[in-house]
């Protein structure tokens, strides 16, 4: 038998797959086992025709290709190249040992060209962690992507080999030196606008800075045109760049979704995803036929998920956010497999105060307002940390000659606060370096007694739940970090509570 190796992906989880090819007695044909449905038949036709395009004619015998293990879901055309290599080995067209330590990924065109496939980055990352693979052969378009996980400059054990067609595969496996991977182009930073463009809204700007410094969720409720969307769009600009680990995780999600810029270097810019309120559950959380693909929630990991018109979203979708916001992952169960994608996001939600949106001269009835606001349940509102007042703009705000603080100045303060939190939590929990996710017991030890007493008093007065107590303490810890304070004082708690006043009732917005 001819043997080749490839990788199947279930979500971001890589599974090694062995491809076996046998040409023997039986009715002439090309059969694939270990993969079900029409995809297997289509793959057989592609592989047979592509081999013929480079001068390899299959004998008039039965060609059987097996993808093992059979119980691993195999979706897509990423196995074509490995199947062709296994058949070539069985026919003796390549040396017997040419495929030792080699993994192949790629789709074949009918003329023998090798086409790009999604999910190469997580596959390459899996191989880079293993001891047995020395070569990864991929389509030329995917080579730079694979090199992110197997950089030659870092002394990776895995050599990335780019291919354009099956003829080049025969040459490389026959001993010809592989072409080098094309150098990655620098990432062009996206223009998100400057925070100095925002007029007025001092309280909301302060809340935005606190949210960025601590990784807290934010709710902006105000009339149309007051700057809610503008504020949300400026948040990624004041966030620190992603770490290499975070950037690779985001790139892996984009790779599986087919949205990765193949020729660009690792993007460390925090993402901003803004799904429309008519989005479906699979679009927001992940899903689709076969193996579930990542949704907007996972594509925003490491950055910001902006949900505008929050009270227009279906309540079932809002309720589905509760576990991902708490756990930092989203699990999507389907008949074939349950996949887990990262979902470590900062949620920024914006909404009008009532269906008509006007604060002055509102014509909505109390029943209409209660129904409108009721789409945001108490448990979900409890997970939102900041809800500053966003007021209508005054004429003097718009005519003011001076500008507010620019993004660069605010980002520098956020970076200092993040650095202070990272130093504090590094010895407490290696993976938790933000106040929004730090251990609660350690947080309480960093607070003064009067500060904890103020939080307890808020619980007694019904302003906070048990969860709200901890979340308000996290915000207070961030406020203290922005001021360079070692411990959380009472004034830090009072400001944190002030930002949560709109969340104190089951209807988490101020009354008219």
C-alpha positions as CSV (number, residue, x, y, z in Angstrom):
1,X,0.0,0.0,0.0
2,X,1.0,3.6,-0.5
3,X,0.7,5.7,2.7
4,X,0.5,9.5,3.3
5,X,-0.4,11.6,6.2
6,X,-2.7,14.6,6.6
7,X,-4.7,16.5,9.2
8,X,-8.5,16.7,9.9
9,X,-9.9,19.6,11.8
10,X,-12.9,19.4,14.2
11,X,-13.2,23.1,15.2
12,X,-9.7,24.1,16.2
13,X,-8.8,20.6,17.3
14,X,-6.4,18.8,14.9
15,X,-6.6,15.0,14.3
16,X,-3.9,13.1,12.4
17,X,-5.3,11.1,9.5
18,X,-3.5,8.3,7.7
19,X,-4.3,7.9,3.9
20,X,-3.8,4.4,2.5
21,X,-4.0,3.6,-1.2
22,X,-4.2,0.2,-2.8
23,X,-4.4,-0.7,-6.5
24,X,-5.5,-4.3,-6.9
25,X,-7.9,-6.7,-8.5
26,X,-11.5,-5.7,-9.0
27,X,-13.7,-3.7,-11.3
28,X,-11.9,-0.6,-12.5
29,X,-12.9,2.4,-10.4
30,X,-11.7,4.9,-7.7
31,X,-13.3,4.3,-4.3
32,X,-12.8,6.2,-1.0
33,X,-13.7,4.8,2.4
34,X,-13.4,6.4,5.8
35,X,-15.3,9.5,4.5
36,X,-19.0,9.6,3.9
37,X,-21.4,11.3,1.5
38,X,-21.0,13.0,-1.9
39,X,-17.7,14.7,-0.7
40,X,-15.9,11.3,-1.0
41,X,-17.1,10.7,-4.5
42,X,-16.2,14.2,-5.6
43,X,-12.7,13.9,-4.1
44,X,-12.2,10.6,-6.0
45,X,-13.1,12.3,-9.3
46,X,-10.8,15.3,-8.6
47,X,-7.8,13.2,-7.6
48,X,-8.1,10.8,-10.6
49,X,-8.5,13.7,-13.1
50,X,-5.7,15.7,-11.5
51,X,-3.3,12.8,-11.7
52,X,-4.1,12.3,-15.4
53,X,-3.4,16.0,-16.0
54,X,0.3,15.5,-14.9
55,X,0.7,12.3,-16.9
56,X,-0.2,9.7,-14.3
57,X,-2.8,7.3,-15.7
58,X,-4.3,4.9,-13.3
59,X,-4.3,1.2,-14.4
60,X,-7.6,-0.4,-15.3
61,X,-8.0,-1.9,-11.9
62,X,-9.7,-1.1,-8.6
63,X,-8.1,1.9,-6.7
64,X,-9.1,1.9,-3.1
65,X,-8.2,4.8,-0.8
66,X,-8.8,4.7,3.0
67,X,-8.9,7.6,5.4
68,X,-8.2,6.4,8.9
69,X,-9.4,6.6,11.6
70,X,-12.9,6.3,10.1
71,X,-14.7,7.8,13.1
72,X,-13.1,11.2,12.8
73,X,-15.2,13.7,10.9
74,X,-13.6,14.6,7.6
75,X,-15.0,17.7,5.9
76,X,-13.8,19.6,2.9
77,X,-11.2,19.0,0.1
78,X,-8.1,19.3,2.3
79,X,-7.3,15.6,1.9
80,X,-7.0,15.6,-2.0
81,X,-3.2,16.2,-2.0
82,X,-2.5,13.4,0.5
83,X,-4.7,11.0,-1.4
84,X,-2.8,11.8,-4.6
85,X,0.5,11.3,-2.9
86,X,-0.6,7.9,-1.5
87,X,-1.7,6.7,-4.9
88,X,1.6,7.9,-6.4
89,X,3.5,5.9,-3.8
90,X,1.5,2.8,-4.5
91,X,2.2,3.2,-8.2
92,X,5.9,3.6,-7.6
93,X,6.1,7.1,-9.1
94,X,7.8,8.5,-6.0
95,X,10.5,6.9,-3.8
96,X,9.3,4.5,-1.1
97,X,10.6,6.7,1.8
98,X,9.7,10.1,0.3
99,X,6.6,10.4,2.4
100,X,8.3,9.5,5.8
101,X,7.7,12.4,8.2
102,X,5.7,14.3,5.6
103,X,2.2,15.8,6.1
104,X,0.2,17.1,3.1
105,X,-2.8,19.5,2.9
106,X,-4.4,20.9,-0.2
107,X,-7.3,20.7,-2.7
108,X,-6.7,19.6,-6.3
109,X,-8.0,21.3,-9.4
110,X,-8.8,19.2,-12.4
111,X,-5.8,20.5,-14.2
112,X,-3.4,19.4,-11.4
113,X,-3.1,22.8,-9.7
114,X,-3.1,22.8,-5.9
115,X,-5.7,25.1,-4.3
116,X,-5.8,26.8,-0.9
117,X,-7.8,25.2,1.9
118,X,-9.0,26.7,5.2
119,X,-7.6,25.7,8.6
120,X,-3.9,25.4,7.7
121,X,-2.7,27.4,10.7
122,X,-4.2,25.3,13.5
123,X,-3.0,22.2,11.6
124,X,0.5,23.5,11.3
125,X,0.5,24.5,15.0
126,X,-0.4,20.9,15.9
127,X,2.5,19.5,13.8
128,X,4.9,22.0,15.3
129,X,4.2,20.7,18.7
130,X,4.8,17.0,17.7
131,X,8.1,15.2,17.4
132,X,7.6,13.1,14.2
133,X,6.9,15.5,11.3
134,X,9.7,17.2,9.5
135,X,7.9,18.5,6.4
136,X,4.5,20.1,5.8
137,X,3.5,20.4,2.1
138,X,0.8,22.9,1.5
139,X,-0.6,25.1,-1.4
140,X,1.6,28.1,-2.1
141,X,-1.2,30.4,-1.0
142,X,-1.3,28.8,2.4
143,X,2.5,28.6,2.9
144,X,2.9,31.9,4.7
145,X,0.0,31.0,7.0
146,X,1.7,27.7,7.9
147,X,5.0,29.6,8.5
148,X,3.3,31.6,11.3
149,X,3.2,28.4,13.3
150,X,6.4,26.9,12.0
151,X,8.8,29.9,11.5
152,X,12.1,28.9,10.2
153,X,13.8,31.8,12.1
154,X,12.7,30.2,15.3
155,X,14.4,26.9,14.5
156,X,11.2,25.0,13.8
157,X,11.6,21.2,13.2
158,X,8.9,21.4,10.5
159,X,9.9,22.7,7.0
160,X,7.0,24.3,5.1
161,X,7.0,23.4,1.4
162,X,4.8,25.5,-0.9
163,X,3.3,23.8,-4.0
164,X,1.6,25.2,-7.1
165,X,0.7,21.9,-8.8
166,X,1.0,18.1,-8.7
167,X,4.0,18.2,-11.0
168,X,5.9,20.2,-8.4
169,X,5.0,17.6,-5.8
170,X,6.6,14.8,-7.9
171,X,9.7,16.9,-8.3
172,X,10.0,17.8,-4.6
173,X,9.4,14.2,-3.4
174,X,11.8,13.0,-6.1
175,X,14.6,15.0,-4.4
176,X,14.4,18.5,-5.9
177,X,15.0,21.4,-3.4
178,X,11.8,23.1,-2.3
179,X,11.1,26.7,-3.0
180,X,11.3,29.1,-0.1
181,X,8.2,30.5,1.4
182,X,7.4,34.1,0.2
183,X,8.1,36.6,3.0
184,X,5.1,37.9,4.9
185,X,3.9,41.4,4.2
186,X,3.5,43.8,7.1
187,X,0.0,44.2,8.5
188,X,-1.6,47.5,7.6
189,X,-3.4,48.9,10.7
190,X,-7.0,49.6,10.2
191,X,-8.1,53.2,10.8
192,X,-10.6,53.3,13.6
193,X,-10.8,57.0,14.1
194,X,-9.5,59.0,17.1
195,X,-11.1,59.3,20.5
196,X,-10.5,63.1,20.2
197,X,-13.4,63.1,17.6
198,X,-15.9,62.3,20.3
199,X,-17.7,65.4,21.6
200,X,-18.9,65.7,25.2
201,X,-19.8,62.4,26.9
202,X,-17.2,62.7,29.6
203,X,-18.8,60.0,31.7
204,X,-19.0,57.6,28.8
205,X,-15.4,58.3,27.8
206,X,-14.3,57.6,31.4
207,X,-16.2,54.3,31.3
208,X,-14.6,53.4,28.0
209,X,-11.1,53.9,29.5
210,X,-12.0,51.8,32.5
211,X,-13.4,49.1,30.3
212,X,-10.2,49.0,28.2
213,X,-7.9,49.0,31.2
214,X,-9.7,46.1,33.0
215,X,-11.3,44.1,30.2
216,X,-14.8,44.9,31.4
217,X,-18.1,44.7,29.5
218,X,-19.9,47.9,28.7
219,X,-23.5,49.0,28.1
220,X,-24.3,52.4,26.4
221,X,-27.9,53.5,26.5
222,X,-28.8,56.9,25.0
223,X,-30.8,58.6,22.3
224,X,-29.9,58.3,18.6
225,X,-27.0,60.4,17.4
226,X,-25.3,60.9,20.8
227,X,-22.1,59.0,19.9
228,X,-22.7,55.4,21.2
229,X,-21.4,53.7,18.0
230,X,-18.5,56.2,17.7
231,X,-17.4,55.4,21.3
232,X,-17.6,51.7,20.7
233,X,-15.6,52.0,17.5
234,X,-12.8,53.8,19.3
235,X,-12.4,51.1,22.0
236,X,-10.0,48.8,20.0
237,X,-7.7,51.8,19.4
238,X,-7.0,52.2,23.1
239,X,-6.6,48.5,23.8
240,X,-3.1,47.1,24.0
241,X,-1.9,45.0,21.1
242,X,-2.5,41.3,21.2
243,X,0.2,39.0,22.6
244,X,1.7,36.5,20.2
245,X,-0.4,33.7,21.8
246,X,-3.6,35.8,21.5
247,X,-2.8,36.8,17.9
248,X,-2.1,33.1,16.9
249,X,-5.4,32.0,18.5
250,X,-7.3,34.7,16.6
251,X,-5.5,33.8,13.3
252,X,-6.4,30.2,13.8
253,X,-10.1,31.1,14.2
254,X,-9.9,33.2,11.0
255,X,-8.1,30.4,9.2
256,X,-10.9,27.9,10.0
257,X,-13.5,30.5,8.9
258,X,-11.6,31.2,5.7
259,X,-11.0,34.8,6.5
260,X,-7.2,34.9,7.1
261,X,-5.1,37.2,5.0
262,X,-2.7,34.5,3.8
263,X,0.2,36.7,2.8
264,X,0.2,39.1,5.8
265,X,2.2,38.8,9.0
266,X,0.7,38.0,12.3
267,X,-2.0,40.6,13.1
268,X,-1.8,41.9,16.7
269,X,-4.6,44.5,16.3
270,X,-7.6,43.8,18.6
271,X,-10.5,42.9,16.3
272,X,-13.9,44.7,16.3
273,X,-16.9,42.7,15.1
274,X,-20.3,44.3,14.7
275,X,-22.9,41.8,13.8
276,X,-26.4,43.1,12.8
277,X,-29.3,42.5,15.2
278,X,-30.9,40.3,12.5
279,X,-28.0,37.9,12.6
280,X,-28.9,34.2,13.2
281,X,-27.6,32.0,16.0
282,X,-25.1,30.2,13.8
283,X,-23.8,33.6,12.6
284,X,-23.3,34.9,16.1
285,X,-22.3,31.8,18.1
286,X,-21.0,29.5,15.3
287,X,-22.6,26.7,13.4
288,X,-23.6,25.6,9.9
289,X,-23.9,22.2,8.3
290,X,-21.4,19.5,9.1
291,X,-18.7,20.7,11.5
292,X,-19.7,24.0,13.1
293,X,-17.7,27.0,11.9
294,X,-16.8,29.9,14.2
295,X,-19.3,32.8,14.5
296,X,-18.9,36.5,15.2
297,X,-18.3,35.8,18.9
298,X,-15.2,33.8,18.2
299,X,-14.0,36.1,15.4
300,X,-13.9,38.8,18.0
301,X,-11.8,36.9,20.5
302,X,-9.1,39.1,22.0
303,X,-11.0,42.2,21.0
304,X,-14.5,43.8,21.0
305,X,-17.9,42.4,20.1
306,X,-20.2,45.4,19.4
307,X,-23.9,44.7,19.6
308,X,-25.8,47.7,18.5
309,X,-29.5,48.1,19.0
310,X,-29.3,45.6,21.9
311,X,-33.0,45.6,22.7
312,X,-33.8,44.7,19.1
313,X,-31.9,41.4,19.4
314,X,-34.0,38.2,20.0
315,X,-33.9,37.4,23.7
316,X,-32.9,33.8,23.0
317,X,-29.7,35.0,21.3
318,X,-28.9,37.4,24.2
319,X,-29.4,34.6,26.7
320,X,-27.0,32.4,24.8
321,X,-24.2,34.8,25.5
322,X,-24.3,34.2,29.2
323,X,-22.1,31.2,29.4
324,X,-19.5,32.3,26.7
325,X,-19.1,35.7,28.5
326,X,-18.4,33.9,31.8
327,X,-16.3,31.0,30.5
328,X,-14.5,32.6,27.6
329,X,-15.4,29.8,25.2
330,X,-18.4,28.9,23.1
331,X,-19.4,25.2,22.6
332,X,-21.5,24.3,19.5
333,X,-23.0,20.9,19.5
334,X,-24.0,19.2,16.2
335,X,-24.7,15.6,15.2
336,X,-21.2,15.0,13.9
337,X,-19.2,16.7,16.6
338,X,-19.2,19.2,19.4
339,X,-16.7,21.9,18.8
340,X,-15.2,24.5,21.1
341,X,-14.0,27.9,20.0
342,X,-12.5,30.8,22.0
343,X,-14.8,33.6,23.0
344,X,-12.7,35.9,25.2
345,X,-14.3,39.2,24.1
346,X,-15.2,42.5,25.6
347,X,-18.9,43.0,24.9
348,X,-20.0,46.6,24.1
349,X,-23.7,46.9,23.8
350,X,-25.6,50.0,22.7
351,X,-29.3,50.7,22.7
352,X,-31.9,53.5,22.6
353,X,-33.8,54.1,25.9
354,X,-37.2,53.3,24.3
355,X,-38.6,52.2,21.0
356,X,-39.0,55.7,19.6
357,X,-35.5,56.6,20.9
358,X,-36.4,60.1,22.0
359,X,-35.9,61.2,25.6
360,X,-37.6,64.5,25.1
361,X,-41.1,64.2,23.8
362,X,-41.2,60.4,24.1
363,X,-44.6,59.0,23.0
364,X,-44.0,55.4,24.1
365,X,-46.2,53.8,26.7
366,X,-44.9,52.2,29.9
367,X,-45.9,48.8,28.6
368,X,-44.0,49.4,25.3
369,X,-40.9,50.5,27.2
370,X,-41.0,47.5,29.6
371,X,-41.4,45.1,26.7
372,X,-38.6,46.7,24.8
373,X,-36.2,46.7,27.7
374,X,-37.3,43.2,28.8
375,X,-35.2,41.5,26.1
376,X,-32.2,42.1,28.4
377,X,-32.7,39.7,31.3
378,X,-31.4,40.4,34.8
379,X,-28.8,37.6,34.7
380,X,-27.3,39.0,31.5
381,X,-27.4,42.5,32.7
382,X,-25.6,41.3,35.8
383,X,-22.7,40.4,33.6
384,X,-22.3,43.9,32.2
385,X,-19.9,45.9,34.4
386,X,-20.3,49.5,33.2
387,X,-23.4,51.4,32.1
388,X,-22.5,55.1,32.0
389,X,-25.0,57.9,31.2
390,X,-24.9,58.8,27.5
391,X,-26.8,62.1,27.2
392,X,-28.1,64.0,24.1
393,X,-25.4,66.3,22.8
394,X,-25.8,70.0,23.5
395,X,-25.1,72.7,21.0
396,X,-22.1,73.9,23.0
397,X,-20.6,70.4,22.8
398,X,-20.8,70.5,19.0
399,X,-19.4,74.1,18.7
400,X,-16.6,73.6,21.2
401,X,-13.3,74.5,19.6
402,X,-11.1,72.2,21.7
403,X,-10.8,68.5,21.3
404,X,-10.9,65.8,23.8
405,X,-8.0,63.6,24.7
406,X,-6.6,61.7,21.7
407,X,-6.5,57.9,21.5
408,X,-2.7,57.8,22.0
409,X,-2.9,59.6,25.4
410,X,-5.7,57.4,26.7
411,X,-4.1,54.2,25.3
412,X,-0.9,55.0,27.3
413,X,-2.8,55.2,30.6
414,X,-4.6,51.9,29.7
415,X,-1.3,50.3,29.0
416,X,0.1,51.4,32.4
417,X,-2.9,50.1,34.2
418,X,-2.7,46.8,32.3
419,X,1.0,46.4,33.2
420,X,0.2,47.0,36.8
421,X,-2.5,44.4,36.8
422,X,-0.2,41.9,35.0
423,X,2.5,42.3,37.6
424,X,0.0,41.8,40.4
425,X,-1.7,38.7,39.1
426,X,1.3,37.0,37.5
427,X,2.1,35.2,40.8
428,X,-1.5,34.5,41.6
429,X,-2.8,32.9,38.4
430,X,-0.4,32.6,35.4
431,X,-3.2,32.7,32.8
432,X,-5.2,35.6,34.3
433,X,-3.6,39.0,33.9
434,X,-6.7,41.3,33.7
435,X,-8.9,42.5,36.5
436,X,-12.0,41.2,34.7
437,X,-10.8,37.6,35.1
438,X,-8.5,37.7,38.1
439,X,-9.3,35.3,41.1
440,X,-11.9,36.8,43.4
441,X,-10.1,35.9,46.6
442,X,-7.0,37.8,45.5
443,X,-9.2,40.8,44.4
444,X,-10.7,41.0,47.9
445,X,-7.3,40.9,49.5
446,X,-6.3,44.0,47.5
447,X,-9.3,46.0,48.8
448,X,-9.4,48.1,51.9
449,X,-12.0,47.3,54.6
450,X,-14.1,50.5,54.0
451,X,-14.3,49.6,50.3
452,X,-15.6,46.1,50.9
453,X,-18.1,47.6,53.4
454,X,-19.4,49.9,50.8
455,X,-20.0,47.0,48.4
456,X,-21.7,45.0,51.2
457,X,-24.0,48.0,51.9
458,X,-25.0,48.1,48.2
459,X,-25.9,44.4,48.4
460,X,-28.1,45.1,51.5
461,X,-29.9,47.9,49.7
462,X,-30.6,45.7,46.7
463,X,-28.3,47.5,44.3
464,X,-26.0,44.5,43.8
465,X,-26.4,40.8,43.6
466,X,-23.6,38.4,44.7
467,X,-22.2,38.4,41.2
468,X,-22.6,42.1,40.9
469,X,-20.6,42.5,44.2
470,X,-17.6,40.8,42.6
471,X,-18.0,42.6,39.2
472,X,-18.2,46.0,40.9
473,X,-15.0,45.1,42.9
474,X,-13.2,44.3,39.6
475,X,-14.2,47.7,38.2
476,X,-13.0,49.4,41.4
477,X,-9.7,47.5,41.1
478,X,-9.2,48.9,37.6
479,X,-10.1,52.4,38.7
480,X,-7.4,52.1,41.4
481,X,-4.9,50.9,38.8
482,X,-5.6,53.9,36.6
483,X,-4.8,56.1,39.6
484,X,-1.7,54.1,40.5
485,X,-3.1,53.1,43.9
486,X,-1.9,49.9,45.6
487,X,-5.2,49.0,47.2
488,X,-8.9,49.6,46.4
489,X,-10.3,52.5,48.5
490,X,-13.8,53.5,49.2
491,X,-13.8,56.2,46.5
492,X,-12.9,53.7,43.9
493,X,-15.8,51.5,44.9
494,X,-18.2,54.5,44.8
495,X,-17.2,55.4,41.3
496,X,-17.6,51.8,40.2
497,X,-21.1,51.7,41.8
498,X,-21.9,55.0,40.0
499,X,-21.2,53.4,36.7
500,X,-23.6,50.5,37.6
501,X,-26.6,52.5,38.7
502,X,-28.4,51.9,35.4
503,X,-28.0,48.1,36.1
504,X,-29.5,48.2,39.6
505,X,-33.0,47.3,38.6
506,X,-34.5,44.6,36.3
507,X,-34.9,47.2,33.6
508,X,-31.2,48.2,33.2
509,X,-31.7,51.7,31.9
510,X,-32.6,54.9,33.6
511,X,-36.3,55.8,33.6
512,X,-37.6,58.6,31.4
